């Protein structure tokens, strides 16, 4: 369960970073 949660959190971070990049450009 911990690994799954970490993978999910990592995916969320990636999405957030992509959204931030799009807004900055």
PDB file of N, CA, C and O in Angstrom:
ATOM      1  N   UNK A   1       0.849  -1.212   0.000  1.00  0.00           N
ATOM      2  CA  UNK A   1       0.000   0.000   0.000  1.00  0.00           C
ATOM      3  C   UNK A   1       0.879   1.256   0.000  1.00  0.00           C
ATOM      4  O   UNK A   1       0.563   2.248  -0.656  1.00  0.00           O
ATOM      5  N   UNK A   2       1.972   1.195   0.736  1.00  0.00           N
ATOM      6  CA  UNK A   2       2.850   2.386   0.794  1.00  0.00           C
ATOM      7  C   UNK A   2       3.425   2.711  -0.576  1.00  0.00           C
ATOM      8  O   UNK A   2       3.441   3.867  -0.998  1.00  0.00           O
ATOM      9  N   UNK A   3       3.896   1.678  -1.264  1.00  0.00           N
ATOM     10  CA  UNK A   3       4.491   1.895  -2.597  1.00  0.00           C
ATOM     11  C   UNK A   3       3.446   2.478  -3.540  1.00  0.00           C
ATOM     12  O   UNK A   3       3.734   3.400  -4.302  1.00  0.00           O
ATOM     13  N   UNK A   4       2.229   1.937  -3.485  1.00  0.00           N
ATOM     14  CA  UNK A   4       1.162   2.423  -4.365  1.00  0.00           C
ATOM     15  C   UNK A   4       0.888   3.899  -4.081  1.00  0.00           C
ATOM     16  O   UNK A   4       0.716   4.698  -5.002  1.00  0.00           O
ATOM     17  N   UNK A   5       0.851   4.249  -2.795  1.00  0.00           N
ATOM     18  CA  UNK A   5       0.595   5.641  -2.411  1.00  0.00           C
ATOM     19  C   UNK A   5       1.709   6.551  -2.913  1.00  0.00           C
ATOM     20  O   UNK A   5       1.450   7.653  -3.397  1.00  0.00           O
ATOM     21  N   UNK A   6       2.964   6.079  -2.793  1.00  0.00           N
ATOM     22  CA  UNK A   6       4.096   6.898  -3.255  1.00  0.00           C
ATOM     23  C   UNK A   6       4.019   7.097  -4.768  1.00  0.00           C
ATOM     24  O   UNK A   6       4.267   8.195  -5.267  1.00  0.00           O
ATOM     25  N   UNK A   7       3.674   6.034  -5.494  1.00  0.00           N
ATOM     26  CA  UNK A   7       3.577   6.134  -6.957  1.00  0.00           C
ATOM     27  C   UNK A   7       2.464   7.108  -7.329  1.00  0.00           C
ATOM     28  O   UNK A   7       2.623   7.911  -8.249  1.00  0.00           O
ATOM     29  N   UNK A   8       1.337   7.042  -6.618  1.00  0.00           N
ATOM     30  CA  UNK A   8       0.216   7.946  -6.897  1.00  0.00           C
ATOM     31  C   UNK A   8       0.619   9.388  -6.618  1.00  0.00           C
ATOM     32  O   UNK A   8       0.317  10.284  -7.406  1.00  0.00           O
ATOM     33  N   UNK A   9       1.294   9.610  -5.508  1.00  0.00           N
ATOM     34  CA  UNK A   9       1.742  10.963  -5.158  1.00  0.00           C
ATOM     35  C   UNK A   9       2.720  11.485  -6.183  1.00  0.00           C
ATOM     36  O   UNK A   9       2.687  12.664  -6.535  1.00  0.00           O
ATOM     37  N   UNK A  10       3.602  10.606  -6.672  1.00  0.00           N
ATOM     38  CA  UNK A  10       4.586  11.026  -7.673  1.00  0.00           C
ATOM     39  C   UNK A  10       3.878  11.431  -8.962  1.00  0.00           C
ATOM     40  O   UNK A  10       4.260  12.400  -9.617  1.00  0.00           O
ATOM     41  N   UNK A  11       2.836  10.669  -9.316  1.00  0.00           N
ATOM     42  CA  UNK A  11       2.079  10.990 -10.533  1.00  0.00           C
ATOM     43  C   UNK A  11       1.384  12.339 -10.368  1.00  0.00           C
ATOM     44  O   UNK A  11       1.371  13.156 -11.289  1.00  0.00           O
ATOM     45  N   UNK A  12       0.813  12.561  -9.198  1.00  0.00           N
ATOM     46  CA  UNK A  12       0.133  13.839  -8.940  1.00  0.00           C
ATOM     47  C   UNK A  12       1.128  14.983  -9.060  1.00  0.00           C
ATOM     48  O   UNK A  12       0.812  16.023  -9.638  1.00  0.00           O
ATOM     49  N   UNK A  13       2.324  14.801  -8.518  1.00  0.00           N
ATOM     50  CA  UNK A  13       3.352  15.850  -8.589  1.00  0.00           C
ATOM     51  C   UNK A  13       3.689  16.148 -10.044  1.00  0.00           C
ATOM     52  O   UNK A  13       3.857  17.308 -10.420  1.00  0.00           O
ATOM     53  N   UNK A  14       3.789  15.100 -10.865  1.00  0.00           N
ATOM     54  CA  UNK A  14       4.120  15.294 -12.277  1.00  0.00           C
ATOM     55  C   UNK A  14       3.037  16.107 -12.970  1.00  0.00           C
ATOM     56  O   UNK A  14       3.331  17.015 -13.747  1.00  0.00           O
ATOM     57  N   UNK A  15       1.785  15.775 -12.687  1.00  0.00           N
ATOM     58  CA  UNK A  15       0.669  16.501 -13.309  1.00  0.00           C
ATOM     59  C   UNK A  15       0.695  17.960 -12.880  1.00  0.00           C
ATOM     60  O   UNK A  15       0.529  18.860 -13.703  1.00  0.00           O
ATOM     61  N   UNK A  16       0.904  18.190 -11.590  1.00  0.00           N
ATOM     62  CA  UNK A  16       0.934  19.569 -11.077  1.00  0.00           C
ATOM     63  C   UNK A  16       2.062  20.351 -11.737  1.00  0.00           C
ATOM     64  O   UNK A  16       1.883  21.508 -12.117  1.00  0.00           O
ATOM     65  N   UNK A  17       3.225  19.718 -11.872  1.00  0.00           N
ATOM     66  CA  UNK A  17       4.363  20.405 -12.488  1.00  0.00           C
ATOM     67  C   UNK A  17       4.068  20.735 -13.943  1.00  0.00           C
ATOM     68  O   UNK A  17       4.427  21.811 -14.419  1.00  0.00           O
ATOM     69  N   UNK A  18       3.415  19.818 -14.655  1.00  0.00           N
ATOM     70  CA  UNK A  18       3.079  20.063 -16.065  1.00  0.00           C
ATOM     71  C   UNK A  18       2.115  21.234 -16.172  1.00  0.00           C
ATOM     72  O   UNK A  18       2.259  22.087 -17.046  1.00  0.00           O
ATOM     73  N   UNK A  19       1.131  21.272 -15.280  1.00  0.00           N
ATOM     74  CA  UNK A  19       0.149  22.368 -15.307  1.00  0.00           C
ATOM     75  C   UNK A  19       0.850  23.693 -15.036  1.00  0.00           C
ATOM     76  O   UNK A  19       0.564  24.695 -15.691  1.00  0.00           O
ATOM     77  N   UNK A  20       1.758  23.699 -14.083  1.00  0.00           N
ATOM     78  CA  UNK A  20       2.485  24.941 -13.759  1.00  0.00           C
ATOM     79  C   UNK A  20       3.296  25.402 -14.961  1.00  0.00           C
ATOM     80  O   UNK A  20       3.330  26.595 -15.264  1.00  0.00           O
ATOM     81  N   UNK A  21       3.951  24.467 -15.652  1.00  0.00           N
ATOM     82  CA  UNK A  21       4.759  24.831 -16.825  1.00  0.00           C
ATOM     83  C   UNK A  21       3.870  25.432 -17.905  1.00  0.00           C
ATOM     84  O   UNK A  21       4.234  26.429 -18.529  1.00  0.00           O
ATOM     85  N   UNK A  22       2.715  24.834 -18.124  1.00  0.00           N
ATOM     86  CA  UNK A  22       1.797  25.333 -19.159  1.00  0.00           C
ATOM     87  C   UNK A  22       1.338  26.746 -18.806  1.00  0.00           C
ATOM     88  O   UNK A  22       1.242  27.606 -19.681  1.00  0.00           O
ATOM     89  N   UNK A  23       1.056  26.985 -17.534  1.00  0.00           N
ATOM     90  CA  UNK A  23       0.589  28.319 -17.121  1.00  0.00           C
ATOM     91  C   UNK A  23       1.706  29.349 -17.254  1.00  0.00           C
ATOM     92  O   UNK A  23       1.444  30.509 -17.573  1.00  0.00           O
ATOM     93  N   UNK A  24       2.944  28.936 -17.014  1.00  0.00           N
ATOM     94  CA  UNK A  24       4.062  29.878 -17.101  1.00  0.00           C
ATOM     95  C   UNK A  24       4.356  30.267 -18.545  1.00  0.00           C
ATOM     96  O   UNK A  24       4.764  31.397 -18.814  1.00  0.00           O
ATOM     97  N   UNK A  25       4.152  29.339 -19.469  1.00  0.00           N
ATOM     98  CA  UNK A  25       4.503  29.609 -20.868  1.00  0.00           C
ATOM     99  C   UNK A  25       3.447  30.451 -21.565  1.00  0.00           C
ATOM    100  O   UNK A  25       3.590  30.767 -22.746  1.00  0.00           O
TER     101      UNK A  25
END
